[in-house]
C-alpha cells in the first residue's frame, strides 16, 4: 500500500482511539459532554454504556492497526475492519446522529476505496 493509503487508514484508526478515550474516560467530563451534547445527568446515567461502546471502538482501532503492522499481508484484515467501521457508522447515523455518517463512516469508506482500488 502507498504512503497516502497508510496515512488515511491510520487516521481512521486514530479516530477510533479518540472515540475510545471520549467514551471510556471523558464521557462525563466537560469535553465528553460537549462532544456528545450531554447534560451532567444524562452523562452520569449512560456512562457505563458509553464505556462499553468505547471499548468496541478500541477493538476497531486495534484491528486496523494490526492490519497495518502486517503490511501487505494485512490488507484483508484492514478491509474487514474498515467494513466494520462503515457498518457501525451507518447504524449510528440511522439510530443516533446523522453526524456519525460523516465522522465515522465516510473516512472509513474513503480508506476502503483507497485500499481496494489503488
N, C-alpha and C positions, 0 to 999 in steps of 0.2 A: 504494500500500500504506500501511496505517496505521503510526503510530509503533510500536505494540506489535509488529506483524509484523516491521518492520525491526529492532527490538531482538532478537527471538527469532532471526531469521535471522543477524544479526550475531553473536550468541552462538555459533551453530553454526560460523560461520567462525572465530571466535576460538578455539574449542575445537580446531579443526584446526591453527591456528597453534601452539597449545600442544603438540599431539601432534607437530608437526614439530620443535619445539625439544627435546622429550623424546627423540624417536627419533634425531634427527640430531646433537644436541650433548650431551645429558645421559645417553645410554643406558648408558654405563659409569661414570658418576658416581653418587655416593650417591643423589641424587634420582631419577635414572632407574632405577637398580637397585631402589630402594624401590617406585617406581610400578608396576614390572612384576614384582616379586618375583624378581629375578635374583641369582645369585651373581656374584662378580667374574669367575670363569672363564666362565660362560655369557654374560655381557655382552660379554666380550672376544671370544668365539667368534662372536657374532652381530651385532657392531657394524656391519658393512658392510650386512648385510641390513636392520637396523633403520634405517640412514640412507636406504636406498632406500625403505623404507616411509614414512619421514618426508617424503621428497620428494613422494610421492604425496599425502599428507595436505596438504602445502602447495599442491599443484595444486587440490585440492578447495576449500581456503580461497580461493585466488585466483579460482576460478570463481564462487564465491558473492559475493565482494567485487566482482568485475566486474559481475555482475548487479545488485547493489545500487547501484553507481555509475551504471548506466544508468537507474535509476528505473523507471518503468512499462514502458519498452521492454525491461527486463531480466528480466521475470517468467519468460519461458520459459527463460532461462539459469539463473536461480535454481532453477526447478523441476527442470531437468536435473541440476544439481549436487547438490541435496538428494536426488534419487532415487539418484544415485551413492553418496552418503554412507550412505543407508539400506541399499543392497545390500552395501556394504563392511561395514557394521555387522552385518548378518545373517550374512554369510560369516564374519566374525571371531568372532561368537558361536558359530557351529556348529563352527568349526575350532580356535579358540584359547581363548576365555574367554566365558562367558555374560555377564560384566560389560560386555563391549563392546556388547551389545544396548542396555543402559541408558545407557551413557556416550556412545555414538556414534549408534546408530540412532534411539533414542527422541527425543532433541532434534531431529534432522533430520525425523522423522515429524511431530512437533508443528509445526515450521516449515512443512513441506509442506502439512499440513492447513490451517494459517492462510492460506498463500499461495493455495491453491486454493479455499477455501470462504468467505473473508472479504474 
